[in-house]
């Protein structure tokens, strides 16, 4: 399999340039050089993932490149989401009971977060997820972009839609323990009501933003707490918590 030319390669090209400039990874530099020459990269020889700092740096790369996205609105979404994440990084508070469960984890877990910088819901969720992983060294994580290879989202669709953000928690053997996303149930209920009222897109965006600001991460905390409570005494039983909408 190979990366397609056009927008997907342009995005990958920008990302790899940033990686090449920001960190001394010889393997990444070789891949980038090969991509420039051939405009394709064998997916079996690469695995694009980021930590949180790299993900936040990607926002800066995007906002410095007006051609990064083909849709101009995505640039504005990315700018807004950068501000939202910075705000949550400063103000977020985790639920005490959830924190206790995270601290008490005794077996390695891998958290995979699928997202995109333009995704508004993700900006309200990812800072909380990252803070959770920091409570226990046995929890490691990757941040992957939905629209770049390896396209893991294809295995975690919501009613056939590539809805994000998605959190996949795996055990040490790679089994799925829990799949969450793309948004808290409360947001889905708000959107269902607005859809019934035939509200326009702007009204929906404002309502979602207001919901997240008022909720302060409590719903996300409670939904993940439910998983850890249920997990006690269970093994290798994936628990799927996905909003029924396809956004």
N, C-alpha and C positions, 0 to 999 in steps of 0.2 A: 504493500500500500504506500501511496505517496501523497504528499501535500499538493493540493491543486494550485495552479497558478492563479493570479488575480488577487482578490482581497485576502483570501486565507494566507497566501504566501506573503503578501505585504505585511500582514499583522505578525506573522511568525518572524519575518525578516526584522521588523522593528524590535520585537521582543528579544531576539537573539543578539541584536546589536547592543541593546542595553545590558544583557547578561555579559556579553564579551567585554564591555567597557567597565562594568561595575565590579566584576569578580575575576580572579585569576584562575579560570577553569579552562585548561588547555583542550579538554575534550569538547567543550562547548564552542571554543574558537574554531576547532577543526570542522565541527558540524556547520558552523555559520559560513565558513569559507566554501565548503562543499555546496551549501544551499545557494550561495551567490552565483556559483558557476553553473549549477545544474537546475536550479529552481525546483528542487524536489529532495526530500529526505526520506530515507527508509525508516518507517515507524519502528521497526524492530531494533534500530540502533539508537533510539532516543526516547526519553520520557520527560516531557515538559511538566514541571511542577514548581511550586514556589512556596516559600515560607511567608509569613505575614509581612515582614519588612520588605521583601521583594515584591509582594503584591501591591503594597502601598507605593513603592517606587515606580511600579508599572503605570500607576495613575499619572505620575509626572511625565513619563515618556509619552503617554497618549496625549496629554494636554499640550505638549510641546510640538506635536505633529498633527496639524489640521487635517491631514489626509489619512490619519490612522483608521477612522471609520468612514464608510461611504455615506452614512446618515449623519447629518449635522446635529440632529437632536441628541444623538448618542454622546457627543462631546459635552453638551450641557448636562446631561444625566451624570456623566462621569465626574464633572466638576462638582455637582451637588453632592454626589456620593462621597467624594473625598472629604468634604466638609462634615457630612453626617458621621463618617467613620471616626474622624478626629474628635468629634463631640462625644461619641460613645466611648472612645478610648479613655477619655477623661472622666466621664460621669457614670459609666455602667457599674452596677452592683449585682453580684451573683447571689442567688438564693442560698441561704445557709445550709439547708438540708441537702440540696443538690451538691454543694461544695463538699459536704461530709462524705457523700457517696463517691465523688470523684477522688477524693484523697484516699479513700479506703480501697480503691482498685488495686488488685494484687497480681493481675495478669496483663501482659502487654496488649494494648489496643492501638489500632491505626485508624485515625479519623481522616476521611477524604472529603474535602469541601469542593463542590463544583459551583462555579460562579462566573460572573463577568463584571468588569468595572462599571458598565452602564446600568446594572440591575439595582433598582432602588431598594427592593426588599432585602437583597444581600447586604447592603450597606448597614441595615439595621440589625442584622443577624450575626455576621462574621465576627465583629469585635467581641461579642459575647462568647462565641464558640472558641475563639483563640484564647481568651482569658480562662475558659474552662480547662483547656489542654495544659495550661501552665501550672495547674494545681497538682499534677502528678507526672513524674518523669516517665512513667510507663505508658503515657499517652503521647503518641507522635502523630503528626498530621501532614497532609499535603493539601495545597490549594491548586486546583486544576481549572483551566478555562473551558467553559462549555463548548465554545466554537473553535477550539484547536485540538489537534490530536493529543491524546488517543481517543477523544470523543467518548469518554466513559459514560456520559449522560445517556447514550443510546441504550444502556443496560438499566437505566433508572428513570424511565419515562413516567409522566403523570397523565394518565388517560391519553397516551399517545403523543403527548406534548413534551418538549424539552424544557420544562419549567425549572427555574432555579430561584434561590439557592437549593442545593441538595447536600445533606450530610449523610455519609455512609460510615458506620462504625464497624470495623472488622476486628476479629480476634487474631491471635498470633498465627493461626493457620490460614488466615485469609477468608474465613467464613464471615458472611454478613450477620452481624448481631442486631443491627438497628438501621433503619433508613428513615430519615426525616426530611420533610420539605414538600412543596417549596415555600410555604409560609405558615405562620401560626393559624390555628383554626379561627381565631377571632377575626383575622383579616379576611378570610374566606367568607365569613358571615356578613361582613360589611359589604364586600363586593357583590354578594348574592342579592342583598337588599337594594343596592344601587342599580344593579342590572335590572331588577324588577321595576324600578322607578324610571328606567331608561335614561339614567344619568350619563352625561358626556364624559369623555376621557379625563378632562381637567378636573372635574368634580371628584372622580374616582381617585386621582393621584393625590389631591389635597386630603381626602378622607383617609387614605392609607397612611399618609405622612402623619396626620393628626393622631391616628390610632397608635402607631408605633411610639410617638412621643409620649402619649398618655400611658401606654402599657409599660414602658421602661424595661422591656425584656422579661417581664414576669411570666407571660404566657409561654415563651420559649423555654424558660427555666423550668416551668411546671411540666411541660411536655417531655422534656428530657429526664426530669426527675421521675416521671412515671415509668420510663424505660428502665432506669436503674433499680427502681423498687421491684418491678416485675421480673428483672433479670435474676434476682436472688433465688438460688435453687434451680435455675434453668440453665441449659447449655445449648448453643448452636440453634436457637430458635429465633429467626429474624423477626423483628417487630416493625411493621411498616406503618409510618405515620405520615401520610401525604394529604395535602389539601386536594379536594376533588376537582377544583378548577384547573384549567390548563394554561395558566399565565405564569 
